[in-house]
Amino acid sequence: MNMRGQELSLLKWSGLLLVLTALLLAGCSRSGEAEKSDETMMQMEQVASLYQSMPGLVDIVGGDVRKEFGAGVDADLPLLRQSVVKAFDPADLLARVRRELKAVDAGGGAEVPAFLAAANDFIRTQSAVEAESRVDPGKVIQSATDAYEVRADKGRIDALAGAMAAADIQVEGTLLGLRLQGAAALRHLEKPVLWQGLDDQGRDRYADQFTRRTRAEGDANHSPPRYEIARFLAIQRLTIILLRLPEPSLKALEDFYNSDLGKAKRKALVAAVAAQSDADTKQMMVEYLRQLR
């Protein structure tokens, strides 16, 4: 090959390498953007707070069970708290949700850049609302009520709040509370022969049955309906925040949650939270039964 041919060949390969590099960088950029959107979605939907509140939830549940069964539950509550802390690790929950969100094919993901900006706007507004609520929650609610009444797009706000995952996550938190309540009152609700003296296999089987039963029952045996209240409170919180967002952020969130990608991400997030909650509930019950006498 003459010098001219070598130059042309080098130019051709250099051009090809540039194209491949550009494609690789674009792929990395989209991948990084998708990961950022997943992390931001998790933060916006307050996934981590579900487990972070668990130790305090034991105290709340303990008070309710004490009212019904007396001080006899006090000896069991420290055992339950230890089991909860050991089983419900926020890092495990976040890792599972992260994996499931990553597994959702982002496809074109045209909504992602705008969603990222809007979600960060949402998170900043959420922090402001939480700070104000610690000072005067009544004022925050009244202000939102007044703002909602004069909005011409109430249906739009309602639809977006319902499209987000927060209400379903709140329901998962309520189910965890009901499970803790059942665990705290175990010796008062079931005959000791059913749970005392079980071997490892027996405890595993009992814990699995407890987890499946409580998932299936939900709040059916409770009045007023706990799930309905949980959803109402979650939607109320979301509405307060959404009412404060500027139009571009509101539109970007709508576009994302109404897109095929957004719907798939939401479904994956809720399913991952439920699956991890069930797995950790079973682990909690195994540990609790091991200590309970």
N, C-alpha and C positions, 0 to 999 in steps of 0.2 A: 504494500500500500504506500502511495506517495505521501509527501508531507501534507498536501492539500486534503487528501482523503482522511488522513489521521485527524486533522483539525475538524473536519466535518463530523467524523465519528465521535470525537470528544465533545463537540458542541451538542450532538444529538443526545448522548448519554447525560451530559450536564443538564440539558433541558428536562430529560426524563426524571432525573434525581430531584430537580427543583419542583416538578409537578408532584412527585411522590411525597416529598417533604411537606409541601403545602397541604396535601390531602391528609397527611399524618397529623400535622399541627391543627388542622381544622377539626379532625376527629377528636383530638385531645381537648380542644377548646369546647366542643359540644359535650364531651364526657364530663369535663370539669364543671361546665355550666349545669348539667343534669344533676351532678352530685350536690352542687350548691343549692339547687332548687329543692332537692330531697331534704337536705338539712334544714333549709328555711321553712319548708312545709311542716316538718316535725316540730320546729320551734313555734311556728304560728299556731299549730293545732294543739300545742302544750302536751305533747306525748310524755315527756319526762316527768311532769308534775303528777301524773297518775300514780307512779310508784313513790315519788318523793314524799307524798302525803300519807303513806301507809302507816308509819309508826304512830302518828297523831290520830289516825283513824281508829286504831286499837283503843285508845283512850275514850273516844267518842262512843264507840260500840260498847265498851265496857260499862260506861255509865247507863246506857239503855238496858243492857242485860241485867245490871245490878238492880234497876228499878223493878224488873219483872221477877227475878229469882233471888234477890237479896245478896248479902255480902258473901255468900258462899262462892261466888264466882271470882272473888279477889285473888284466891290462890292460883287460879288458872291463867289470869291475865298476863303475868310476867312470862309464863311459858309460851303463851300465844305470841307475845311481842317478840320474844327471841326467835320463834319460828318464822315470823313475818320478816324480820330483818335478815335472816339467813336466806330466805327463799326469794324475796322480791328485790332484786338488784336492778336499779335503773339502767345500768350499763348493758345488762342482758336484754332488756326491753328495747333500748335504742338500737342495739346491734341487730336484733331480729327485724325490726321495722326497716332499718337501713338496707338490709339484705333484700327484703321483699320489694321495697321501692326501687332498688337498683335493678331487680329482675324484670320490671315493667319496661317494655320496649318503648323508648322515647320517640321513635320514628322521626318525623321532621322536627317536632318540638318547637314549632314557630312561636308558641305562646310563652315559652320558658323565659326569655329575657325580660319581657314586660311583667311576667308574674313575679320574677325575682325582685324587681324594683317595688312592685305593689305590695308584696309580702313583707318586705322590710319596712315599708310605710305602715302596714298593718301592725307589725310588731312594736314599732315606736309608739303608735297610738295606743296599743294595748297596754304598754308600760305606763303611759300617762294616765289612762283610765284607772288602772290598778292603784297608782299613787293617789289619785283624787279620791278613790273609793275608800282608802284607808282613813282619810280625813273626814269625809262626809258622803257616805254611800247614798243617802236619801237624795242629796242634791244632784248627784250623778244620774240617778235613775229618773228624777223629775225633769232634768235638762234633756235627757234622751227622749222621754215621753213627749215633751213639747216639740222637739225637733222632728220626731216621727209623725206627729199629727199634721204638720204643715208640709210634709213631703208629698209630692205628687207621684213618686215612684215607690210607694210602700211595698207593693207586690215584688218589685225587683229586689229590695233589701231582704224581704222575707225569703225569697227563693234562693238568694245567695247564702244566707245564713243556714238554710236547710241543706244546701249542696255541700257545705263544708263538713268535715269529719268530727268536729268538736262535740256535737250532741251525742253521737255514738260512743265516743271516748268517755263522755260523762256518764253514760249508761254503764259502761264497763266499770267505772269507779264505783257506781252504786251497787253493782253486782258484787264487787269485792267487799263492800261494806256488809252486804247481806251474808256473804260467806263467812266473814269474820264474826258476825253476830251468831251464826249457827255454830261455829267452832267454839266460841266463848261459852255458849250455853249447852255444849255437847253432853256433859254429865247430867244435866237437868232434863234433856229432851230424849235421850236414848238410854236403854238399859246398859249397865256397865258390861254385861256379858258380850255385848256386840262390839266393844272396842278395847276392853281390857285384855291383857295377856296375848295380844296378837303377835305373831312372828313377823319377820320382814315382809314376807309374801302377803300375809294377811293385812298388814298396814298399807301396803301398796294397793291392794285390791280395794280396801275400804276408802282410801284417799281418792282412787280413781272413780269409784261410785259416787262419792260425795261431790266431786267436781262435775261429773256428768249430770247428776240430779239437780244441782243448784243452777247449772247452765240452762237446763230444760225448764225448770220452774220459774226462773227469773223472779219477778216481783208479784207473781200470781197470788201468793198467800198474804200479801200486805196491803193495807189500806191506810191512807190514800196510796194510789199507785206510785211507787218510788221512781220507776222509769220515766213516767210522764213528768214528774216534778224535775227530774234531772235534765230532761230535754228542754223543758221550759227555761230553766236557769241558764243552760248553755246557749240557747237561742237568744235569750235576753242579753247576755254578755256580748255575744257576737254582734247583735243589732246595735248596741251602744257604740261599739267600735266602728262598724261599717258606716253609721250615720256621720261620722267625723271624717271619713276619707274623701279626698278630692276625686273628681270624676275620672281622671285617667287611671287611678289606682283601682277604683271600683270596677271600671270596665275591664281592666286587665285580670282581676280576680274572677270576674264573670266568665271571661273568655277561657280561662284556664279550667275552672271547675266544670264548665259546660262542654269542654272538649273531650274527645275520646281518651286522650292522655290523662287529663285531670280526673276523669271518672275512674279510670283504671288505677291511678295512683291512690285515690281516695279509698277504693275498694281494697287494695292491697294493704294500705295502712291500717284500716279498721280490722281486717282479718288477722294481720300480724299481732296487733294489740290483744285481740281476743285469744289467739293461740298461745301467746306467751303468758297471758293471765291465767289460762287454764293449766299450763304446765307448771307455773309457779304456785298456783293454788294446791295442786297435787303434792308438790314438794313440801309446802308449808304443812299440810295435813299429815304427811308421813312423819315429819319431824315433831309435830305437836303430839301425835299419838304415841310416839316413842317416849316422850317425857311425861305424858299424862298418866296419873295413877288413880 
